[in-house]
Amino acid sequence: MRNSVTKWLKKSREELDEIYRNASPGEIPRGDTRGTAILTGSLLSRTVAAFARLFAWQGKVFDLFCPDGDAGILVNKITPFSLTFIVAKVYRGDSWLDGRETIIIDYSSTSFFAKVIRDEIREIEPGVYLGKVWWGKTRILDFALTRKITK
């Protein structure tokens, strides 16, 4: 886990929102990313994040199909075996948190089970993204994605 993500596990929702608001969208990730669920307001957030990664959600795999790199699809990695399913569209749009540009992960037309879920991410530092999870219009969770930096 990258140092930034470890620090985020100790922050409040308001502190994470401030980090998110001060960031630009950055580049849409490509390829395999590692996910970390961030449960704010909990003294056990590191334990919850480790448990979630081990038994539930482990990250996302991005595949960009537009020549300019501004849209694509992804699949989530879940279970201890990193099975990939639950597809989403990925594109740029306005954040529900602050109205500024963000990277949207949209399940509304690609997944029966997750169609009410919308994620938003912004690249906080190269290869490290902070995300927000929305259930309908209610924000329910924060998360981090980290990707391998290639030169």
Secondary structure, DSSP 8 states (H G I E B T S, - for coil): --HHHHHHTTS-HHHHHHHHHTS-------EEEEEEEE-TT-TTHHHHHHHHHHHSEEEEEEEE-STTSSEEEEEEEETTTTEEEEEEEEEEEE-TTTSSEEEEEE-TTT-STTTTEEEEEEEEETTEEEEEEEETTEEEEEEEEEE----
